[in-house]
Amino acid sequence: MAFTVNIYYTGTDGNAKKFAEEMRSSGLVDRIRAEEGNLRYEYFLPIDDPETVLLIDAWANAEALDFHHKSPMMKEIAALREKYRLKMRVQKFTELR
């Protein structure tokens, strides 16, 4: 069963966009995309909210998502989120087949 997770990162002074840019420039995005079971990992900028970035993160199954959540990369992501003082809102969708 595949999962898609939408994460809305919200901050001030353009920090959400800076966070996404640092995720990409640091290589974290490429490392996450290379993880087994990752189907999608993309950032989007909502047109009506310049202080929010949307991450669409899709995984092939619960095991792949759990492995990602237990990986050392999660500490790196959390540190960047703290650096930019971001709040998160998460939505999880399950694909039924």
NORURKA-V741026 format. One record per backbone hydrogen bond with DSSP energy under -0.5 kcal/mol. CO is the residue of the C=O (numbers start at 1). NH is the residue of the N-H. Records with the same first field share a line. If there is no record, write none. Layout:
CO = NH  NH
This chain:
2 = 95
3 = 59
4 = 93
5 = 7  57
6 = 8  91
7 = 9  55
8 = 10  89
9 = 53
10 = 87
12 = 15
14 = 18
15 = 19
16 = 20
17 = 21
18 = 22
19 = 23
20 = 24
21 = 25
22 = 26
23 = 28  29
24 = 27
27 = 31
28 = 32
29 = 33
30 = 34
32 = 35
35 = 38
37 = 60
40 = 58
42 = 56
44 = 46  54
46 = 49
49 = 52
51 = 11
52 = 46
53 = 9  55
54 = 44  56
55 = 7  57
56 = 42
57 = 5
58 = 39  40
59 = 3
61 = 65
62 = 66
63 = 67
64 = 68
65 = 69
66 = 70
67 = 71
68 = 71
71 = 74
72 = 75  76
73 = 77
74 = 78
75 = 79
76 = 80
77 = 81
78 = 82
79 = 83
80 = 84
81 = 86
82 = 85
87 = 10
89 = 8
91 = 6
93 = 4
94 = 96
95 = 2
